[in-house]
């Protein structure tokens, strides 16, 4: 990366050039974002994952621009138009969009009106007119008549076509009109004729306009969806007269007759060439901005969902509820293995259902019951609770989000895990497991299917996937993974591992038994030194031979902890078990040329709480005694769970099969710009019912009034 590129990124991200340079060096050497953020703090100046990810993205953008710059230089040179001044300008230009702007006049074009006029020999005439120093243009134009140009009018029209293309490609002209778009453009949408009834959900945008620079991302994406579905006609409008005036002041500086021809070309260039081009450019920019905002909301929600509190290893009954098809019941052991499954029909075979549940409880000694919150969820919950109460069984009953469970059930992952079981049994297993450990189970599902996004199908799918994968990777490595029980799907997100090596780890574990130490990882096929370096610190081995193998301390730092223990004249296990001994350590005495205070502080923090799960402690939750939207009354204050967060507020499940909306204005007794300031996914809240629209299945809630 050049000094100019480093300087640009440094100013943009407010990060020093040295930090960026070192981070890029580590990335280019195969370092992952979680590894660099956690174990290379001395090199990066303790940059967090967000900054490192941004540097990675900008490094990729600069590489793309470098590659394109080379192609552009070669193209212009082949045309014989590459001057030293133009070469210098291109070499100093950093961004891809700016390179394309400079290349525009030299970019080989398909057949245009201007290229046809040039082939007819009218370029010299266009130059004379554009200079605006000649009189008697009709007489001059008469000299350019030939078998392709039959009249003076044709000659002048062709010359104007050439001038129009010059104006449309000119950097200064485009800059002036672009500034008008930036300042004054309006997004305008109108319903297409005859589409009023079909597009009723887009009614708000049937005759709508809003300043482009102020339109919120969710509104712009809604309008674009209406356009995509063929309901709305959408465009960007500016003050055309303002644009014409800007160009006239720049270009009209000669004799009247020539000025008139140039002005005609100018008007044509603006309407036919510049405005469509710039409108597309600004539409893309607005879409990119809206995509970014939507993806940020999605990634924030996904992070909160993945890091939801785990219940932990308990014998669990998972129930996938249903009316007609019955409720699928599974029993999972404390490690999440399927022990038994059955189906019950509480609606019309209540006694048989009770008998089956009691038999399963007694046989497997379950400790908790997880019930999916979909269709028949609340009814099944009530049935189970009534039975528990009558039989005086001390079981916890917890409602669990079903979002994505059906996607998992039909997936290759589920078929591989349970080839002999049907979709509904797999769904019940997923419900039970996601109560035990949401992260371990949800990594098996495409993040887009989990249902915590906003317009996820309308945004740039490549960027969405990259961002969501980065969040999953970040969460998995933050929590750490138990090497001897993790599925290959969970292992595949561990820093440096990936699906292929994750498969090899699971195969090796199945053939050789549990891993006794992190060092044993090096025996796994294709898991070399680099992968071991990237992955080892994020893998845990409960009950390992080396006590640090169950911590986030990286093996490369074991010698430091061992030296601390030796200096205190105790063994390593005693040192890790004693906070009193740890407090005696002066970490400054252990600084080396490779390991500084940031890493040493992390090490001490880790050995104070070895194997600590950074997620919050699990807290059981129960809904109020309401089961359907018809049970709701305005003024009720109900317990609920935040299920999704958007730019305009959040959705809360109060237990009636239909989430209620808390508008951003009802989140708190103050102005809230970003709902994430106030709520997070899976947060337990109390909400007041403001409005209930039963026919449209809409519930309006307030947190500030509760």
Buried (B, 14 or more C-beta within 10 A) or exposed (E): BEEEBBEBBBEEBEBBBEBBBBBBEBBEEEBBBBBBBBBBBBBBBBBEBEBBBBBBBBBEBBEEBBEBBEEBBEBBEEEEEBEEEBEEBBEEBBEBEBBBBBBBBBEEEEEBBBBBBBEBBBBBBBEBBBEBEBEEBEEBBEEBBEEBBEEBEBBBBBBBBBBBBBBBBBEEBBEBBBEBBEEBBBBBBBBBEEBEEEBEEBEEBBEBBBEBBEBEBBBBBBBBBBBEEEBBBBBBBBEBEBBBEBBBEBBBEBEEBBBBBBBBBBBBBBBBBBBEBBBEBBBEBBBEBBBBBBBBBBBBBBBBBBBBBBBEBBBBBBBBBBBEEBBBBBBBBEEBEBBEBBBBBBBEBBEEBBEBBEEBBEEBEBBBBBBBBBBBBBBBBBBBBEBBEEEEBEBBBBBBBBBBBBBBBEBEBBBEBBEEBEBBBBBBBBBBBBBBBBBBBBBBBEBBBBBBBBBBEBBBEEBBBEBBEBBBBBBBBBBBBBBBBBBBBBBBBBBBBBEEBBBBBBEBBEEEEEBBBBBBBEEBEEBEEEBBBBBBBBBBBEEBEBBBBBBBBBBBBBEBBBEBBEBBEBEBEEBBBBEEBBEEBEBEEBBEEEBBBBBBEBBBEBBEEBBEBEBEEBEEEEBBEBBEBEBBEEEBBBBBBBBBBBBBBBBBBBBBBBBBBBBBEBBBEEEBEEBBEBBBBBBEBBBBBBEBEEEEEBBBBBBBBB
